[in-house]
Amino acid sequence: MQEYFNNFKLETTSIWSFPNRGNWATHSGSFRGNWSPYIPKNLILRYTKENDWILDPFLGSGTTAVESALLNRNCIGVDINPKTIQIAKKNMEAIETSCHIIIKHGNACNMNFIKNNSIDLICLHPPYCNIIKYSKDIEDDLSLLNEEEYYKKMCIVASESYRVLKKQKYLAVLIADMRRNGNIIPLGFNVMKIFQSIGFTLKEIVIKEQHNCRSTEKWEGIIKKQCFLLIKHEYLLIFKK
Ligand SMILES: C[S@@+](CC[C@H](N)C(=O)[O-])C[C@H]1O[C@@H](n2cnc3c(N)ncnc32)[C@H](O)[C@@H]1O
């Protein structure tokens, strides 16, 4: 674990790329659509101090909770899928920590169990609209919504996040664009505008290179025949309240 702290360099530019996604502690790539632990690690180290409170409203397999614990921060992680909550809890089991790690089944659109102005950093990794479906029929699972409904729910998530974040503190969203009928749907910029419209100030747009996407092979065949580029980046949008 000493290596974990010694060999790490904080990102200093607006392009992030992690070819080795990070497999320390209980991290692995096995949960479809999880983020590299280097992302929450960078955010936590840059924007918080020990014992601060981190919130991840789309916790998934628990990457942010594990990183918070390893870095001596408290964390609240929320996910709408009870099966996913079990995965996150299992990934946390082996991590020794004296911090508070709260893993809660809930909805990012209604976090009424969190007080106003109480969180030091929010790390959001929502579904990229309906590109990957995270459940079959869970109400308010954002991955089951069409684009219009998705933006409406994202407005609610943004205002809930604004409510619980302390003033002068940071929120980050990882998001990617989509392609429909050969054209780009700029999901990233649309989500960016939603967070700005709620009152957040945009501090950074980081381009995150995508590696090892499960669907790359399938798309490489398709783009050979058609005239468009394979999307190989995501946006990490960083805002301040
Ligand atoms: C992209 S994944 C997050 C992956 C996570 N960063 C990780 O490393 O495992 C998105 C997650 O959002 C959850 N989700 C979808 N709609 C939600 C909602 N309304 N409230 C809370 N979680 C939701 C899904 O169940 C899924 O686990």
The ligand as an SDF file (V2000), in Angstrom:
LIG
                    3D

 27 29  0  0  0  0  0  0  0  0999 V2000
  -21.8050    5.0220  -14.4770 C   0  0  0  0  0  0  0  0  0  0  0  0
  -22.4150    4.0940  -13.1360 S   0  0  0  0  0  0  0  0  0  0  0  0
  -21.3990    4.6200  -11.7890 C   0  0  0  0  0  0  0  0  0  0  0  0
  -20.1410    3.8080  -11.7100 C   0  0  0  0  0  0  0  0  0  0  0  0
  -19.2350    4.1640  -10.5380 C   0  0  0  0  0  0  0  0  0  0  0  0
  -18.5340    5.4160  -10.7330 N   0  0  0  0  0  0  0  0  0  0  0  0
  -18.2290    3.0590  -10.2920 C   0  0  0  0  0  0  0  0  0  0  0  0
  -17.0080    3.3330  -10.3290 O   0  0  0  0  0  0  0  0  0  0  0  0
  -18.6340    1.8990  -10.1290 O   0  0  0  0  0  0  0  0  0  0  0  0
  -23.9590    4.8840  -12.8370 C   0  0  0  0  0  0  0  0  0  0  0  0
  -24.7390    4.3490  -11.6460 C   0  0  0  0  0  0  0  0  0  0  0  0
  -25.8620    5.2300  -11.4500 O   0  0  0  0  0  0  0  0  0  0  0  0
  -26.9160    4.4720  -10.8740 C   0  0  0  0  0  0  0  0  0  0  0  0
  -28.1630    5.2530  -11.0090 N   0  0  0  0  0  0  0  0  0  0  0  0
  -28.9580    5.4390  -12.0870 C   0  0  0  0  0  0  0  0  0  0  0  0
  -29.9800    6.2750  -11.7930 N   0  0  0  0  0  0  0  0  0  0  0  0
  -29.8190    6.6600  -10.5030 C   0  0  0  0  0  0  0  0  0  0  0  0
  -30.5270    7.5300   -9.6280 C   0  0  0  0  0  0  0  0  0  0  0  0
  -31.6420    8.1850  -10.0100 N   0  0  0  0  0  0  0  0  0  0  0  0
  -30.0570    7.6880   -8.3670 N   0  0  0  0  0  0  0  0  0  0  0  0
  -28.9500    7.0300   -7.9320 C   0  0  0  0  0  0  0  0  0  0  0  0
  -28.2580    6.1620   -8.7080 N   0  0  0  0  0  0  0  0  0  0  0  0
  -28.6620    5.9960   -9.9880 C   0  0  0  0  0  0  0  0  0  0  0  0
  -26.8570    3.1470  -11.6040 C   0  0  0  0  0  0  0  0  0  0  0  0
  -27.4910    2.1220  -10.8620 O   0  0  0  0  0  0  0  0  0  0  0  0
  -25.3260    2.9380  -11.7680 C   0  0  0  0  0  0  0  0  0  0  0  0
  -24.8340    2.1410  -10.7230 O   0  0  0  0  0  0  0  0  0  0  0  0
  1  2  1  0
  2  3  1  0
  2 10  1  0
  3  4  1  0
  4  5  1  0
  5  6  1  0
  5  7  1  0
  7  8  2  0
  7  9  1  0
 10 11  1  0
 11 12  1  0
 11 26  1  0
 12 13  1  0
 13 14  1  0
 13 24  1  0
 14 15  1  0
 14 23  1  0
 15 16  2  0
 16 17  1  0
 17 18  1  0
 17 23  2  0
 18 19  1  0
 18 20  2  0
 20 21  1  0
 21 22  2  0
 22 23  1  0
 24 25  1  0
 24 26  1  0
 26 27  1  0
M  CHG  2   2   1   9  -1
M  END
$$$$
